């Protein structure tokens, strides 16, 4: 075996080893660049300021502009899992992101408050606490998930008569990957992950009389900016309310300002 051949063989082996090391470093960097998605940064005292409003199908404002904040107030542990809490409108919600990147939030729905405008009263609070999935990416783009609530409770009409009220909420969502949307903070189009709620509906029914007090049907998009959180939500829906005309509406809430402690 000639010396030249041996030298060429050594150089080839050395080159292969260098390539393997570079490829290994590349994979390591890709793992470190994993996208982190959450409701809010998991940093205590983080405060986000949002605005919310509703427009009609001619893009005319049909509601007041509602300004609200979300402030990360504490960290807790549930079943061995670390979770965070934020307060908005004096109401606390819990949230976490699991190992697969699924974003979940435990929210509160006050059904008692929803029936007051229809002339009903109740004797004790009617509140639902439920964990919901806001974003799921386990199977990549196209990953789907659902939410479902169906509950009946007792209320009283103006004559004091017992009425059985049923609340139904259904949602089907799909992860659509990255897109761009305008966000007031930082007043620019930003790259976001899109949770597409392609089928959303709610109903509030008086089971005793058979009247549908309130219903909506439509769709929504919730947008998450990596490392920043949920920055925008847009929903297009048709609303039907007892003794009122059916209307087509768009609801929006979006990030206006943020404060993240260093």
C-alpha angles and dihedrals in degrees: 000000000000124000091238092057092049091050092050090049092051091049091049093051091046091050091051091051091051091050091050091051092049091048090049091052090049092054090047091053092048090054091050090051093062111146113251113210125182142149092251132351108282091240122116117245093021107149126195123188119210139178126213131193144157128229132186128236089278090055092248116146110251099172139047116267105257116209117198141161136219115208124186103228110168149356123234140171125236119184089342093308121118112235133177131219131215129188123219126168089355090301124117123221128183125218142175142164116227129216092272092053096256111153115215134180133188109215137173127236116196104207093175091064090051096058099047094085090058093059098261129132134191137203102222133021115284103207132156120206112192139162110232131189110235098177133009124183104164095124097032124241109004096035108149136201139168143214127207136181125175117165138151126207139173124256136163130236125219090277091055092250119148115253127186110222122194125201120196128182125175131176137174121191140182132197108237100183125231125350137150130253136169116256123184088223107081088010092234144089108280133194109251143169113248123223102190113202094194095173122036129160140162132186134186110194133182098222091189095060100021093238120144103221097186138356139171133186129181145086141279145195123216115194126207123194111207113254090002104066138219104354105166143017127189125182129182113197147153115236124204119185130177112268090004132099119257112257137189113226144173121215122197137180122177142172115267104170139356138200117194116178114232 
